[in-house]
C-alpha cells in the first residue's frame, strides 16, 4: 500500500498537480502589495527561445490553438506500473488530466472556474491552492509557451553545455510569482527543447524534477514531445504521446465532478 501511495504522489507531482486543500486565495484589500520584481530578459536567451518556437511550428500556428486533446501512455518502471494518460486543455483556465493504471485506478486532476482539484483512489477528492494551483493555471493554457515573458522576471543565457549526450544552450529562469529557479536546455542541432530541471512543490515537500525530451513528433504541423522521461530521485516516469488534436475539445468535459462541487460548497460554508 505504501508503494501505491507514493505512486499517487509521484503522478500528481509530475503533472504539476499535487492535491492539497484550498482554492483560489483572495488577497485582502488591506494587504501590503509586494514590490514588482525586477525584469531582466537576456537578449541571447530570448533569441534561443524564439528560435525553438519557430522550429516547433511558429507563433502563428500556436496562437490559434484554443484547445488541445492528447492521449498517450505512462510507465513507472520502479513501481512496475503502466497505464494510459489523457489530457484536455483549453484557454480560459480549463484542464482535465486522466491517468488510468490497472490495479491502481483512475487519477483525475482538473481546473475550471479558478478551482483546481484532484481525485485519486487513495486520497479521494481534494482542492488545490498556492503554487500547485498556479502551475495548473499555466499548464492549462495551450498558448502558454508563447507567454514565457509574463511568467519569468529573470531569463538568463548561461552558455553552451551538454545535456543528455548532446550540445545545448542552457537558460535559467526565475519565476515572477514564486521566485523559484529552473533551467532549460535547447538542442543546438535542432533548436528544440531537450529538457529541463526544476524544483516543484509536492505532498512530499519540495522536489527536483528532471525532464528529458527523447523524441519529437509532428502533430498537426506542431512539433511536440512524443517521448519524455521525468526523474525525481530514484523514481522515473516515461510518457509517450500518441495523438494530439487541436481545437476539438468540448468544454463540457471540464465541468466539476459532484464530489468536488461538494468540497467547494463546504469551503464556502467554512
N, C-alpha and C positions, 0 to 999 in steps of 0.2 A: 504493500500500500504506500510506503514511503516513496518508492520509485515513481508511482503514478502521481503523487502529489508534486514531486519535483518536476515531472514532465509537464504537468499543467502550468506550473510557474514558468518553466522554460518557454513553452509555447506562447504564453501571454507576453513574456518579455521580448521575445524575438519579433513579434508583430507589433511591438510598441504598445501593449495593452494589458499590463498587469492590473488586475482588478482590485480596487480599494474603495472604501465608502466615499460618497460625495458626488457632487455635480459641479456645474459652473459656479465658481465663487464670485459673489457680487461684492465689489470693493465699496466700502462705506464712503459717503461723500466727504466725510471729515478726515479721511486718511491722507497722510502726507505723501505727495507724489514723489517717487524716486526720480533722480536726475536722469535725463535721457542719456543712454550710453554713447560714448564717442564712436563715430563711424569711421572705419578705416578699411577701404576695399582696395587691395593691391591690384594695379593695372595688369600685371602678368597673370595673376590668379584669375581675374575676370576673363582674360583672353583664353586661357585654358578651358574654363567652364563653358564659355560661349561656343568654343570650338566643339566641345563634347555635345552640346545641344544641337549644333549643326549636323554633326555626324549621326546623331540619333534620329534625325528626321527634320530638324529645323523648327524654329519658334512658331512659324505659321501653322504647321501641322499640329503641334501640341496645343496651341491656343484654341483650336476648335474642338478639343476633346472635352465635352461636358460631362461625360461619364466613361467608365471603363469596367469591364467584367472579365476577370481572369480565372482560369482553372488550372490546377496542377496537382503535384504530389509533394508530400513531406516525408523525410526519412531521418529517424534519430537512432543511429547505429548502436550507441552505448546502451540505450534502453530496449533495443530490439523492436522498435515500433515503426510502422509505416502507415501512411494514410493519405487522404486527399485534402486539398485546400482550395477554397473558392472565395474570391474577393470581389465585392461590388463597391464602387466608389463613385461619387458624383459631386459636382460643385454645390455650394450651399451648405457644406458640412454634413455630408452623408457617407456612411461607411458601414459595411457589413462583411465580416470575415467568418467563414465557416471552416473549421478544422475537424475532420472526422477520422478517428483512429480506431480500427477494430479492437475490441477488448477494453477500450478506454471510454469511448463515447464521443459525442459531438461537443466541441468547444465553440461558443459563439462570442464574437466581440463586435460591438456596434457603436455608431454615433448618429444622432438625429435630434434636431431641435436643441442643439447645445448640450445634449445629455450623452455622456459616454458610459458604456456599460459592458458587462461580460456575464456569460452564463457557462459554467463548466460542471461536469458530473460530480466532482468532488466538493467544490465550494459553493455551488448554487449561483443565484443571481447577485450581482454587485454593481454598484455605481462607481464612477471614477472622478478623480479630481486632480488638481495640480499639474505637474509636468507630464504625467501619464495621459491626462486629458488633452493637454496641449499637443502632445505627439500624435494623438488620434486625429486632431483637427488638421494638422499639417498633412498627415498621411491620407486623409480623405479627399484632398484636392487633386484631381487628375492633372492640373496645371502647376502643381507645387514646384516642380523642377525649375520653372521659369521665375519663381519668386524668391530665389535664394538671397537676394539683396535685402529683402524685407525681414528675413529670419535671422540674419547674422550681422552683428555690429562690426566684427573684425574678420576679414578674409585675407589670409596671408599666403603668398607663394614662398614655400620653403626652399625648393630647388628640385633637382633631379635625384631620384633614389631608385631602389628596387623593391618590388612587391610581388609576391607570388611568382618569382622567377622571371619577371620582365621589368624593363626600364620604364619608369613612371615619373610624372610630375606630381610632387607632393604639395598639398594645400591644406592649411589649418584654418579652422573656423571657431568663432566664439559666438554662441547663441545669444541673441539680443535679450530674450526673456530670462533664461536660466543662468546664463553666464558660463555654461558648460562648454568645454572644448571638444572638438572632434577633428579627425583627419581623413582626407580623401586622397585616393591615388588614381591618376588618369594615365592610361597606357600611352606612351609616346608614339608607338606604331599606329594604333587605331584611333587614338584620340578619345576613346570611350572610357567611362569609369571602370576601373579594375577592381576597386574595393574600398573599404573604409574601416576606421577604428573609432568607436565612440563609447562613451560611458552613459548608461541609462539607468533609470530607477526601476526597481522591481520589488516583488514581495520579499526578496532575499536581500534587499538593500541595493546600493549602487554596484553595478557590474559592468565590465568592459566587454563589448561585443565586437568581434572582428568579422566583417562581411567580405567574402571573396566572390567576385563575379567570374564564373568559369566559362560561360558561353552566352552569346547574344543570338537573338533570332528576330527576323523581320515580322512584325505583326501590323498589318495594315499600313505599311510604309514607315512605321516607327521601330527603331532598333531597341528592343527591350531585353533585359537579362532573362535568359531562359533556364539557366542553371546557376544557382548560387549556393554558397556554404556559409553558415554563420557559426562562429565558435565562441563559447563562453567557458573559460577554464577548460576542464576535461570534456565538457559536453559540446557536441557539434550537431548541427541540423542541416540537412540538404534539402533544397527546394527546387522543384522543376516546374516551369510554367509551360503548359502545353497549348493553351489557347488564350487569346485576348481579343475582345470586341469593344469597339468604341461607340458611344452614343446610342446604345441599345438597352440601357437599364431602365426599367420601370421603377420609379421612385417609391412605389408602394412597398418594395422589398425592404425599405429602411424603417418601416413602422416599428415602434417599440413593442416588444413582447409583453404579454399581460403581467408577467412576474416583475418586469422592470417598471411598468406603469405603477404597480402596487408600491414599489420601493420609492418612486418619485412622490407619490401621494403621501406616503408615510413620512418622508423627509420634510414635506411642506407642513405637515401637522406638528412635527417636532420643532 
